[in-house]
Structures are given as structure tokens and as C-alpha cells.
């Protein structure tokens, strides 16, 4: 027996600089039409848009390591936008309101048919992507796993799959 899950319920991030990261994440989540459920000293938990994001400060005695996406653990995570122009709107928001470090502005990518995304970092360097893939992406017509698709890829790189 297998089970199809209904997305990711929540993501919990532990940060070194809660004074900067907690407000960053709360503003971003509010822009994504999420609401604050928990807010306290060094913690915020926002829910809505079919997910939740909890951000909390690491204990002071464990704040000696910077985030490194190439170490074991989280590389980045990606929110899925409903419309392509939502990716552009989020990009403008993170530039204008959050002063986020932009890894790449909205661009086409080779990860799925019609893939369009922006990639940025929070104050601790945690990478966040927002993408839009029209239709069913790899599961739809023209996708790798769709009808008549070529099947699983043999290679993954920063510029896509093939």
C-alpha cells in the first residue's frame, strides 16, 4: 500500500540571529497570506496557504555555526506560486521590504516544463525559492513522468535536469 501526502504541513527553521530572522520571516509569511499563530521571544509560527513556517532562535550556546547549504541538512526549500506573476511580486517584495540577498532574480529554469523561479536568502543565509510550474509539470503532458515522457532523469545540476 502507498499513500499520497497532501504537501508539507510545516517547516521549522532554527536560526542564529532571531532578532533579524523572526521579523523577516513574519513579514514574508504575511505577504504570502499566512497568519501568525505563535509569536514570542525569538520565535514566530505562521500558518496559511496550506502550510506553516516556524522560525525559532537556536539556544545561545549553539549559535556558533553559520548556515551552510552544502553541509548535510537543508539545502533550500521552495514555495509553489499559483501564478507566474506571483513569483515577480514576491521578488519585488523581498527586494523592497525585506532587503533580502537575491541569489537569482526571477528566471526560467530547466527543472520542469515552464519552470520559473526566484531564489533569495534570509538574514542567516537560509535559501528560499519561490517557483511556478504551469499545469502538472513533470506529471503532465510534456513532462518527464507524464504520458509518453522519457522517465526519470539521470542527471541533476544547478541548471536543471536532463
SULQUIJO-V501137 format. One record per run of one state. SS is the DSSP state (@ for helix, = for strand, . for the rest). FROM is the first residue (numbers start at 1). TO is the last residue. If there is no record, write none. Layout:
SS;FROM;TO
SS;FROM;TO
//
This chain:
.;1;10
=;11;15
.;16;17
@;18;31
.;32;34
=;35;40
.;41;42
=;43;48
.;49;50
=;51;57
.;58;59
@;60;62
.;63;75
=;76;80
.;81;83
@;84;96
.;97;100
=;101;108
.;109;109
=;110;110
.;111;115
=;116;121
.;122;126
=;127;132
.;133;136
@;137;139
.;140;155
=;156;157
.;158;159
=;160;161
.;162;162
//
